[in-house]
Amino acid sequence: MKNITVIKQDINHHEIWSYKAREIWREENTIMLEAYFNRKDTPLLEIIIKNNDRFIEFFFGDRWYNIFQIYDRDDNALKGWYCDICKPACFSKEKITYVDLSLDLFVYPDGKFEVLDQDEFNVLDLDQQTRQKALESLWDLKNNFQKIVNDLPTVRG
């Protein structure tokens, strides 16, 4: 399994954040990675994402979102899924880039979910087609989340 760089970009394609991850699995339009949170502990709703929490990440070249499964660094318990609404990811052998659209969905292990950053999304300078694709993707995740996650490959440990 090889290392890959993930680059999150804003709508003007400027880098917001980058990090290294380990590629676990790849097919034409989907890549699964393992990464470790490389920032200080960050509160998110009812949880805290801790430095070195383990993320199993799914990037799609044909979907307008990414899905991150978050596992606690101390006991490996599933904290939830962070779903990033974004333009479809671009893949190469060494790099994944994606354009973040500031709209997110967090899903707890019990299925409860919350939409995040709607205000930021609403003020983005987006064309109508991009805005519509983002909202359709959020709707799809909210209404079909369990099926979407069940269809993803799994990783042990």
Contacts in CASP RR format, 6 or more apart in sequence:
PFRMAT RR
TARGET T0000
AUTHOR 0000-0000-0000
METHOD contacts of the structure
MODEL  1
MKNITVIKQDINHHEIWSYKAREIWREENTIMLEAYFNRKDTPLLEIIIK
NNDRFIEFFFGDRWYNIFQIYDRDDNALKGWYCDICKPACFSKEKITYVD
LSLDLFVYPDGKFEVLDQDEFNVLDLDQQTRQKALESLWDLKNNFQKIVN
DLPTVRG
1 22 0 8 1.000
1 23 0 8 1.000
1 24 0 8 1.000
2 22 0 8 1.000
2 23 0 8 1.000
3 20 0 8 1.000
3 21 0 8 1.000
3 22 0 8 1.000
3 23 0 8 1.000
4 20 0 8 1.000
4 21 0 8 1.000
4 22 0 8 1.000
4 23 0 8 1.000
4 31 0 8 1.000
4 33 0 8 1.000
4 93 0 8 1.000
4 94 0 8 1.000
4 95 0 8 1.000
4 96 0 8 1.000
5 18 0 8 1.000
5 19 0 8 1.000
5 20 0 8 1.000
5 21 0 8 1.000
5 94 0 8 1.000
5 95 0 8 1.000
5 96 0 8 1.000
6 18 0 8 1.000
6 19 0 8 1.000
6 20 0 8 1.000
6 21 0 8 1.000
6 33 0 8 1.000
6 35 0 8 1.000
6 57 0 8 1.000
6 59 0 8 1.000
6 95 0 8 1.000
6 96 0 8 1.000
6 97 0 8 1.000
7 15 0 8 1.000
7 17 0 8 1.000
7 18 0 8 1.000
7 95 0 8 1.000
7 96 0 8 1.000
7 97 0 8 1.000
7 98 0 8 1.000
8 15 0 8 1.000
8 16 0 8 1.000
8 17 0 8 1.000
8 18 0 8 1.000
8 98 0 8 1.000
8 100 0 8 1.000
9 15 0 8 1.000
9 16 0 8 1.000
9 97 0 8 1.000
9 98 0 8 1.000
9 99 0 8 1.000
9 100 0 8 1.000
10 16 0 8 1.000
10 99 0 8 1.000
10 100 0 8 1.000
11 99 0 8 1.000
11 100 0 8 1.000
11 101 0 8 1.000
11 124 0 8 1.000
11 125 0 8 1.000
11 126 0 8 1.000
13 99 0 8 1.000
16 100 0 8 1.000
19 35 0 8 1.000
19 38 0 8 1.000
20 35 0 8 1.000
21 33 0 8 1.000
21 34 0 8 1.000
21 35 0 8 1.000
21 55 0 8 1.000
21 57 0 8 1.000
22 33 0 8 1.000
22 34 0 8 1.000
22 35 0 8 1.000
23 31 0 8 1.000
23 32 0 8 1.000
23 33 0 8 1.000
24 32 0 8 1.000
24 33 0 8 1.000
24 34 0 8 1.000
24 56 0 8 1.000
24 155 0 8 1.000
25 31 0 8 1.000
25 32 0 8 1.000
25 153 0 8 1.000
25 155 0 8 1.000
26 32 0 8 1.000
26 91 0 8 1.000
29 60 0 8 1.000
29 61 0 8 1.000
29 62 0 8 1.000
29 63 0 8 1.000
30 58 0 8 1.000
30 59 0 8 1.000
30 60 0 8 1.000
30 61 0 8 1.000
31 58 0 8 1.000
31 59 0 8 1.000
31 89 0 8 1.000
31 91 0 8 1.000
31 96 0 8 1.000
32 56 0 8 1.000
32 57 0 8 1.000
32 58 0 8 1.000
32 152 0 8 1.000
32 153 0 8 1.000
32 155 0 8 1.000
33 55 0 8 1.000
33 56 0 8 1.000
33 57 0 8 1.000
33 58 0 8 1.000
33 59 0 8 1.000
33 96 0 8 1.000
34 54 0 8 1.000
34 55 0 8 1.000
34 56 0 8 1.000
34 57 0 8 1.000
34 155 0 8 1.000
35 54 0 8 1.000
35 55 0 8 1.000
35 57 0 8 1.000
36 52 0 8 1.000
36 53 0 8 1.000
36 54 0 8 1.000
36 55 0 8 1.000
36 73 0 8 1.000
37 49 0 8 1.000
37 50 0 8 1.000
37 51 0 8 1.000
37 52 0 8 1.000
37 53 0 8 1.000
37 55 0 8 1.000
37 70 0 8 1.000
37 73 0 8 1.000
38 51 0 8 1.000
39 51 0 8 1.000
40 51 0 8 1.000
41 48 0 8 1.000
41 49 0 8 1.000
41 50 0 8 1.000
41 51 0 8 1.000
42 48 0 8 1.000
42 49 0 8 1.000
43 49 0 8 1.000
44 82 0 8 1.000
44 106 0 8 1.000
45 106 0 8 1.000
45 114 0 8 1.000
45 116 0 8 1.000
46 108 0 8 1.000
47 70 0 8 1.000
47 79 0 8 1.000
47 80 0 8 1.000
49 70 0 8 1.000
49 79 0 8 1.000
50 72 0 8 1.000
50 73 0 8 1.000
50 74 0 8 1.000
51 73 0 8 1.000
52 73 0 8 1.000
53 70 0 8 1.000
53 71 0 8 1.000
53 72 0 8 1.000
53 73 0 8 1.000
53 79 0 8 1.000
54 70 0 8 1.000
54 71 0 8 1.000
54 72 0 8 1.000
54 73 0 8 1.000
54 76 0 8 1.000
55 68 0 8 1.000
55 69 0 8 1.000
55 70 0 8 1.000
55 71 0 8 1.000
56 68 0 8 1.000
56 69 0 8 1.000
56 71 0 8 1.000
56 155 0 8 1.000
57 66 0 8 1.000
57 67 0 8 1.000
57 68 0 8 1.000
57 69 0 8 1.000
58 66 0 8 1.000
58 67 0 8 1.000
58 68 0 8 1.000
58 152 0 8 1.000
59 66 0 8 1.000
59 89 0 8 1.000
59 91 0 8 1.000
59 96 0 8 1.000
59 98 0 8 1.000
60 66 0 8 1.000
60 88 0 8 1.000
60 89 0 8 1.000
61 88 0 8 1.000
61 89 0 8 1.000
61 90 0 8 1.000
61 91 0 8 1.000
62 88 0 8 1.000
63 88 0 8 1.000
63 137 0 8 1.000
64 85 0 8 1.000
64 86 0 8 1.000
64 87 0 8 1.000
64 88 0 8 1.000
64 101 0 8 1.000
64 133 0 8 1.000
64 134 0 8 1.000
64 136 0 8 1.000
64 137 0 8 1.000
65 83 0 8 1.000
65 84 0 8 1.000
65 85 0 8 1.000
65 86 0 8 1.000
65 137 0 8 1.000
65 138 0 8 1.000
65 141 0 8 1.000
66 83 0 8 1.000
66 84 0 8 1.000
66 86 0 8 1.000
66 89 0 8 1.000
66 98 0 8 1.000
67 81 0 8 1.000
67 82 0 8 1.000
67 83 0 8 1.000
67 84 0 8 1.000
67 148 0 8 1.000
67 149 0 8 1.000
67 152 0 8 1.000
68 81 0 8 1.000
68 82 0 8 1.000
68 83 0 8 1.000
68 84 0 8 1.000
69 78 0 8 1.000
69 80 0 8 1.000
69 81 0 8 1.000
70 78 0 8 1.000
70 79 0 8 1.000
70 80 0 8 1.000
70 81 0 8 1.000
70 82 0 8 1.000
71 77 0 8 1.000
71 78 0 8 1.000
71 79 0 8 1.000
72 78 0 8 1.000
72 79 0 8 1.000
76 157 0 8 1.000
78 109 0 8 1.000
79 109 0 8 1.000
80 106 0 8 1.000
80 107 0 8 1.000
80 108 0 8 1.000
80 109 0 8 1.000
81 106 0 8 1.000
81 107 0 8 1.000
81 145 0 8 1.000
81 149 0 8 1.000
82 104 0 8 1.000
82 105 0 8 1.000
82 106 0 8 1.000
83 104 0 8 1.000
83 105 0 8 1.000
83 106 0 8 1.000
83 107 0 8 1.000
83 141 0 8 1.000
83 145 0 8 1.000
84 98 0 8 1.000
84 100 0 8 1.000
84 104 0 8 1.000
85 101 0 8 1.000
85 102 0 8 1.000
85 103 0 8 1.000
85 104 0 8 1.000
85 105 0 8 1.000
85 121 0 8 1.000
85 134 0 8 1.000
85 137 0 8 1.000
85 138 0 8 1.000
85 141 0 8 1.000
86 98 0 8 1.000
86 99 0 8 1.000
86 100 0 8 1.000
86 101 0 8 1.000
87 98 0 8 1.000
87 99 0 8 1.000
87 101 0 8 1.000
87 130 0 8 1.000
88 98 0 8 1.000
89 96 0 8 1.000
89 97 0 8 1.000
89 98 0 8 1.000
90 96 0 8 1.000
90 97 0 8 1.000
90 98 0 8 1.000
101 121 0 8 1.000
101 124 0 8 1.000
101 126 0 8 1.000
101 130 0 8 1.000
101 134 0 8 1.000
102 117 0 8 1.000
102 120 0 8 1.000
102 121 0 8 1.000
102 124 0 8 1.000
103 115 0 8 1.000
103 116 0 8 1.000
103 117 0 8 1.000
103 118 0 8 1.000
103 120 0 8 1.000
103 121 0 8 1.000
103 134 0 8 1.000
103 138 0 8 1.000
104 115 0 8 1.000
104 116 0 8 1.000
104 117 0 8 1.000
105 113 0 8 1.000
105 114 0 8 1.000
105 115 0 8 1.000
105 116 0 8 1.000
105 138 0 8 1.000
105 141 0 8 1.000
105 142 0 8 1.000
105 145 0 8 1.000
106 113 0 8 1.000
106 114 0 8 1.000
106 116 0 8 1.000
107 113 0 8 1.000
107 141 0 8 1.000
107 145 0 8 1.000
111 145 0 8 1.000
111 146 0 8 1.000
113 142 0 8 1.000
113 145 0 8 1.000
115 138 0 8 1.000
115 142 0 8 1.000
121 134 0 8 1.000
124 131 0 8 1.000
126 134 0 8 1.000
140 148 0 8 1.000
141 148 0 8 1.000
END
